[in-house]
Amino acid sequence: MSKSHIFKSTEIFSEPVQLLVKESHAIFSTIPRNETDFSKINVIAISRRYRSIIHECVDNLTRDLTNDHSSQTKTFKELEVIWNLCEILLLDVSQPGTLIIQLKNWITLHLEELSADAKRIIKSLDNGSYRYNEDTDTEIYWDLLIKLVLRGDTKKAIHLISCHPEFRRNDQMQLVANMLDSMPISNQYIVHEFCNKWSSWSAWCKRELDTGQFKNNTHLLNIVRLLSHDKTVYSEFASDCESWYQLMVAYLMYSDPCIRDTDLSDLCRRMISTFKKNNSLSAEKDPESDFFDEIIISAFEYDLLALIANCCAYLEDNWWFVTHFVDLLHCSDQLSLHNIPESDKLRESFLQDYANALFDEELLWPIGVSYLDKCPISGMYFLEIILSRIPLSIDDEVKANKIISIAKRRGLNNIPKSVCQLMARGWLAKTVRLNNESIRLDKHQHKRSSDKGVPQAVNLSNALYWAVRSGDPTIITYISDQYLYYYCKTGTFPDDSVFDSLRRLPLDNERLAFLAKYYEFRQLLHDSDEDLMDAGNLIRALLSSKIYPKFFCHELLEDAKRLLELRPQLVFQPDNTLDLMRSIEEITKENVAEEDVDLRKNLVKNMARALITPVGPDS
């Protein structure tokens, strides 16, 4: 047998449901936790707020005519019924005798609207304009009267009877109105007094029935049979009820309002049987309604474990109801009263399942984090697993930063690194990989390449940005080399803006530090046309540091050569010239090229100039 789903694959988290998720999260976040003064008033107030957003969701689903939400609408209506009943039986536990009033209000709140003709009569009753029309109202009139009595709306029923043209001269009508008017109400008496008064009232109705005075009017007869505790009349009234539980509440109102002698579990099943046998609509009902019936029965049996299990089975893939209701029971210490084993773990399992469902939705996954925050046992472990599995693409920069922020605030230090690594590799995958072969031909031809065959600048700069944030030395070194290869081929860097970010970060990686310092050297060359001493000191330091990659030696030597050839400015003083000689000798000792010979000649000439050039502010 198939099962109903609130969240089906094709309609998961429709707009009305998304609003429900957001509003329920707002309520969930405000619930006091670990507080001994979480009073019953607080619990009921929060429960009613949850119930109001379910009702709002049903209204929004109904108003959305552009999409077919019939399945979701049906299920959320059932959810509202379930939540309200659970609130009455498990949260707002009343004194004996007052439960029947709550159940009557429960039924009234969730009944479908009356027919158009019945609503017309009710409206005219309310404004005092109703006039009974024998030609058009006879059948509607009596059907409405019976429905009002079954709903426990005795005031409207009395008003309707009194509007009948025969009322003033019909003793039986007046007697039925008097019976309804004198029916004891439980909240007007203490329990013992109410039960005695109700028994006396019921016995009086039975005596009047036994006189036989109602036999000429079957409508009045059946109403008095109902008031007289005649159990056989309910099979005749089944067709006037919308559900078996409406029929059951009518039974309790007129047979045992104190609910002292009634086994509710047995009564539920008897009313289901009576309703199905005598209501033609029940034969056409969705077979899935049996699951819903079991939820209602388990609530009346006060079997919380069965209630939770039935909700999980019937409302498969939802987790919304069990998550929020069990959490509310936990916060109000109700789970311990029902002797639920390992209730903390049970609550957390629902929070985690619900959060997991939210993580599948692009717009709602951050809300799921909040639910895992309220799981002290294993919430952070579960969150770390989920965050590491969130799919990311290079276009998801906002999401990536959100994940990093969430993880850092909760001390999940492995997540930021893995996210940054993932983003860096994603951008790197979109670039052309450069290597020694890529620049060898350019060196021999003594020229720079065009942009053909080089990575897109933005891809490489983004890859470096995320690599630096990851702190992964391997990927930082690799992408830094790609930056330097790019410079070797084009004479420019892919993107200058990334270096502004590097200034604010610790440069723990040698290759990255070299890249940043070499960029600084290029900036000094560009900005200091007259005094290049700082640039000379920096290129000397870079050569002396030996942190450069071998493939980049040619660029460093060319830069040193250009500075040595400058006239009339003297860039390198004797000590610096000597350092350059040592560095260049180290670089070229294995393979001396023709240009290296020229460089040595320039060094000798520079040393001679440096030795005879005075050092001072006017030199």
N, C-alpha and C positions, 0 to 999 in steps of 0.2 A: 504494500500500500504506500502510495506516495505521501510525502509530508509537506506541510506548508513552510515556506521560507519568507521571512521579512526581506532579506537581502538576496535576491536572485541575481545571477550573473549579469543579466541584461538590464537590470534596473537598480543595481546596488547603489545605495546612497543617492537616490534622486534628490532634487533640491529640497522638498519638504523634509525628507529624512535627514539631510545634512543639517538643516536648521534644528531639528530635534537633537542631533548629536551635539551640536555646539551649545544649545541651551541646557541640555542635561549635564554637559561638562561644567558649565558655569555653576549649576547647583551642586554637583559633586565636589567641586573645588572649595565650596564654602562650608561644607559639613564639618562641624567640630570633631576633632579626633583626639583620642587619649584624654578626654575630659570626663570627669566623674559627674559633672552637672549637666550632661546631655539629657535633658528632661523629656518626658513623654510629649509635652507641648511642642518641643523642637522637632521631634520625630514626625509627628502628625503634620506639622507645617511643611516640612521638607517633602514628605510623601505626597501631600496635595500639590506642591509645586511640580513634582515629577508628573503627577497625573494630569495637571493642566497642560503641560507641554505635549503629552500624548494626545489629548483632545485637540489641541491646536494643530498638531500634525495631521490628524484625521481631517480636520477642516481644510487644511492646505492641500492635501491630496485630493479631496473632493472637488475643490475649486479649480484645480489644474486640469482643464479640459483638453489641453493639447497633448497629453500623454495618458496612456491607460494605466491607472494605478489601482485597478479594482482589487487585485490580489493584496497589495500592501494595505489598502484601505480596510479590507475585511480583517486582516491580521491585527492591525493597530486598534481597531474597534474591540477585538477580542482581548488585546493587551490591556486596554483601558478597563474592561470588565474585570479581568483577572487582578490587576493592581488594586482596584477599588475594593474588591472582595478581600484580598489579602490584607489590605490596610485595616478593614473592619475586624477581621478575625485574628490577626496576628500582631497588629500594632496598636490600634485604638480599642483595646479590650475593655468592654463596658461591663457595668454591673448587671447581674441577672435581671431579666425583664426588659431591658432597654435594647438588647440585640435585635429584636424584631423590628424596632423603628429604624435602626440602621439598615437592616436588610430591605425594608420597604423602600427606603430612600435609594438604596443601591439599584433596586429593580427599576424604580421610577426614572432614575438618571440615565439608564442605558436602554430604555425601551425605544423602539422605533416610533416615528411620528404617526399619529392617527390618520385615518383617511381624510380626504379633502372635505367630505360631508360632515364627518365627525368634528373636524377642526372648525367648520363653519358653525356648528351648534355650540361648541365650547366658547367660541369667540362671542357669539350672541348672548350666551349665558353670562359671560363676564361683564358685558356692558348693559345687561338687563333688557335686551331687546328680543330675546328668544320667544317665539310663538310656535307651539306645536302644530304641525301640518299633517293631518291624518293620511293624506294621499301620498305624501313624499317621505315622511319622517318615521313611519311606524317601525319598519325593520331597523333602520339606522338608529332610532331612538333607543330601542331595547338592547341592541348590540352594544351601544355606547354605555348604557347604564351598567350592564354586566361587566364590561371592561373596566369601568371606573371602580366598581366594587372589588374586582379581582386585584386591582392595583392598590387598593387601600385608600383611595381618594374619596373618602366618605362625604366630605363637605360638598364636592361637586355632584356626587351621586344624589345627595339629598336635594340640592338645588334643582337638579334635572327632574327628579320625581315631582317636586312641587310645581314644576312648570307644565305638567301634563294637565290637559283640560278636565280630566276626571278626578283630579287629586282631591278637590274640596268635598266631593260627594262620595269618594271611594275610601271606605274605612281601612281596607287592606293596604292601599298605597300609603295612607297616613301612618299605619302601624309599622310598615317597613321603614319609612323615613324616621320614625321614632326609634326603631331598633338601631338603625345606623347612627343616629344622633347620640344615643345613650351608651354606645359601645365604649367600654373603659379604655383609656390610653395609658400605657405603662409608665410614661414619664411623669404622670400626674400623681402617682401613689408610690409608697414604698413597696418592695417586691411582694411581700406576703399579702398586703392589703389588695394590691392589684390582682393577684391570682385569685383571691376570694371573690372580688367583685366581678372578674371576668367569668368565673365559673357560674355565679348567680345569673349574670346576664345571658350566658349561653343556655342555661337551663330554662330561662324565661322564653327565649326564642324557640327552644324545642317544644315547650308547652303550647305556644301559639301555633306552631306548625302542626302539632298533633290534633288540633281542633278541626283541621281540614278546611279552614276558611280560604286557603289560597289555591285550592284545586282548580278553580276556574281561570286562573291566570298563571300559565306555566312559567313565565318570566319571573313573576314575584315569587312563585313557589320555589324555583331553583335558587333564588337569592336567599330566601329564608332557610332553605336546606343547607346552604353554605354557612350562614350565620349560626345554624343549630348544630354544627359539628357533624354533619352527615358526610361520612367519608366516601360514599358512593357517588357523590355529585361531581367529583373532580374529573372523572372520565368524560362527563358531558361538557365540562368547561375547558378541556384541553385545547379544543379548536379556537378558543377565544384568547389563548395565551401565545406569546411569541416564542417561548422557550420552556423547557422543563423546569428550569430553576425559577421562572416566574410563577409557574404552577405550584412549585414547592413552597415558595414564600407565601403565596395565598393560603396554602394549607396551614402553614404555621400561624399566620395571622388569625385564622378563624377556628383552628383546632387546638393549638398549643402555643399561644404567644409567649408563655414563660419559658418555653423550650426546656421543660423539666423531664417529661416522659418520652421524649422523641429521640430515637437514635438517628442522628443526621445522616450518617453513612448509609444506613438502610433506607431512610426516606429518600435520599438522592436517587438511589437505584430504582425504588418503586415509582417515583415520579417520572424518571426517564422511560420506564416501561409503559406507564399510563399515557404519557405524552405521545410516544411513538405509535401506540396502538390506536389512538383516537384523534390524531392530527395528521391530515393528509399531506401537509407540507413537510412533515418530518421524513416521509418516505423519499422525498425529492432532495433532501439535504445532502450536502457533500459528505461522503464517508469519513473525511478527515475530521468531521465534527466530533467523532468518538474520542479523538485525542484531546480536544478542547474540553469535552465533558469530564474526562479523567482528571484534568487539572482542577476543574471546579470541585469535583468530588474530593480530591486530596486536600483541598483547602478546607472544606467542611469537616474533614476528618482530622484536621489540625496535624496532618502528617507532612512536616516541612520537607523532609528528605524526598518523599514521593512527589511533592509539589515541584521541587527543584528538578528532579529527574524527569518528570513529565514535561516541564517547560523546556528542558534541554532537548528532549526527543521531538516535541511538537514544533517548537520554534527553532528548528535546526539552523545553524549558521547565523543566528541573531546575536545571542549573548547580551543584548541590550537589557532585557528585563531582569534576567538572573544576576547580571553584574550589578546593576544599581539597587535592586531590591535586597539582595543578599548583603551588599555593602551597608545598606541602611540598617538591616537587622544586626549586623556586626557592630556598627557604631553605637547602637542603642542597647547592646549586650543581650539581644534577643536570641542569638544563636546558641549561647550557653544554656539558656532556659530550655531549649528544645533538645539538649544533649546531643548536638551534632558533633561527631568525632572529628578532631583536627579541623575545626571550623576556620582557623586562620588560613590554613593551606587551601581549603575549599574556596574561600573568598578570593585569595590571590589567584587561584587557577582561572576563575571567571574574569577577573580584571586583566589577566594576561591574554586570555583568548579574545576578549573584546578589543584590547589594545592591538593585538595582532591583526584583527580585521580592519581596524582604522589605519594601520600602516600600509595596507594595500591600496588606500585611497590617497591620491596626490594632494588633495586639499585638507585632509583630516589627520594625516599621520602625526603632526606635532601634538595633537590632542592626545593621541595614544601615549605619548611620553608622560603626560600628567597622571594617567592611570597607573603606569608602572612605578611612578614616584611613590605611590601609596602602597607599594608592596614591599614591606621591610624584609621579608624572608629571602626572596630571590628576584626582586624587581630589577635591581641593577645588573645582575647577571643576564637576565632575559633581555633587558634593554640593550646591553652590549652586543648580544647576538643579533638582535633585530636591526640595530643601526648598521652593523657590518654587512647586512644583507640588502640594504636599501639600494635599488638599482640607481646608478648615477651615470650621466653622460657629461661630456665637456660643456654642454649648454646649461647644465644644472648648477651653475655657480652659487646661486642663492640658496638652493637646497643643500649644497655641500657645506657652505658656511654655517647654515642652520644646524646641520648635524654636528659640525665641529664645536659650535657654541654650546649645544646641548651636552655633548660629551665632556667638554672641559669643565662645565659647571658641576658635573657629577663625578669628576675624577676618573673618567674612563679614558685614560691617557693613550691607549693604543688606537682608539678610533680616529682621532685627528690625524695621526701619522698615516694610517691606512687610507683614509679619504684623500689626503693630499697626494699620496703615492699614486692612487688610482687616477686622480685628475691629471697629474703630471704625465703618467704613461698614456692617458687618453689623448692629450695634446701632442705628445711626442709621436704617437702613432699616425698623426696626420701630417708629419713633416718628412721631407726627404732627408735620409741619413747621409751625413758627410763623413769622410775619412781621409787618410793620407793620399789615397789614389785620387780623390776629388780635387786636391790642390797641387798635386805633383806637376801636372801639365802647366798650370798657371805659373808655377815657379820657374820652369824652364823657359817659358815664353815671356817672362818678366811683365805680365799684365794681369789685370783683374778680370774676372768673369762678369758677364751680365747677370741679370737676375735669373736667367734660365738655369735650371738644375739646382737651385738653392731652395731651402725651405721657406715657407711663408713666414714672414717676420712675426706676425701676431701669434702663430702657433708655437714658435720656438720661445718667444718671450713668456707666453702663458705657461708653457711647460716648465721653464726655469722658475717662475714665480711659485708654482705649486710644489716643485721639487725642494726649493729652499724652505718652504713652510713644513714640508714633511720631515726635514732633518735627516733624510736618508743619504749617507755619504756617497754611495755608489751611483745613485741616479743624479745627485747634484754634480758630481764629477763628470758624468757622461754628458749632461746637458750643457755644463760649462764648456766642455770641449767642443760641443756642437756650435756654441756661440763663437768660440775662437776660430773654428773651421770656417764659419760663416764670414768672419772678418777677413780671414786669409783669402777667401774667394772674391769678396766684394769691396773690401776696404772700409766697410761700415758695420755697425752692430745692428741686429734686427730691430731692436726697440730700446730707446734710451730710458723710457719711463720706468722700466724694471729696476734700473740702478738707483732710482730715488727710493724705492722700497728697500733695497739692500743696505742703504745707509742706516736704516732704522733697525736692522737685524744683526745679531751676532754672526760673524763670518767664521764659523768653526772649521769650515772645509778649506783646505789649502788651495784647491783649484778655483773655488769660488772667490777666495780672497785675492788670488792672482788676477782673475777676471775683473773684479771691482777696481783693483789698483791700476790695472792697465787701462781701463776706461777712464779713470781719473787722470792718467798720464795723457791720454788723447785729448781730454778736456783742457789740460794745461797748455798743450800745444796750440789748441784752438783759441784759447782766451788770452794767452800771454805772448803777444807778437814780439815785444821788445825784450823782456827778461825771461829767459827760459831756464834759469838756474834750477828752479823747483822741478821742472820737467826732467832736467838732466840728473838731479839727485834721485828722482823716482825711478828712471830707467836703470840707473846704476844699481839701486836697491833691488829691483826686480831681477836683474841679471845675477846679482850676488846671492839672492835667496834660494835659487835653484828649485823653485816650486813651479816653474813653467813647464808645460808639456814640450816634448822634443820637437813636435811638428811646428811649434810656434817660434823656435829659435831664430829662424830666418827673419821673421817680422821684427823681433827685438834687435837683431843686429842691424837691420836696415834703419830702424829708428835711431840707434846709436850713431850710425854712420852719418845720417842727415844732420844730427846735432853737432857732430864733429866738424862737418863741412861749413857750418854757419860762419859768416863773416859780416861785420867785424866782431860780433859778440863772442866772448869766450864762455862756453857753457860749463866745461869741466875744468876744475882746478887740479893741480898735480896729484893730490891724494885720490881724488875721484877718477882721474885718468889711469892711475896705477891699478885701482880696483877694477876698472873696465878691462884693462889689459889681462888681468888674472882671469876674469870671467870669460872673456872671449877666447883666451888660450884653452880654458877648460872645455868650452863648447866645440872648438874647431880642431882639437888635438888629434881626433881620429880621422877626420876627412877635411883637408884644407882646400877650399874652393877659391877661384880667382878673385871673387868679390871679397873674400876674407883677407887676401893679401892687401887689397886696397884699403880695407878697414884698418889693418895693422899700420900701414903707412900713415893714415889719418891720425891714428893714436900717437905715433911718434911726433908728427907735426904739432898735434895739440899739446903734447907734453912740452915741446920746445916753446910754444907760445905761452903756455901757462907759467913756465919758469921765468920768462922775461917780462911778463905782464904784471904790473903792480896790482895788489889786491886792496880795494878800498871803495868808498862810495862813489868816487869819480872815475874809477877804472873803466 
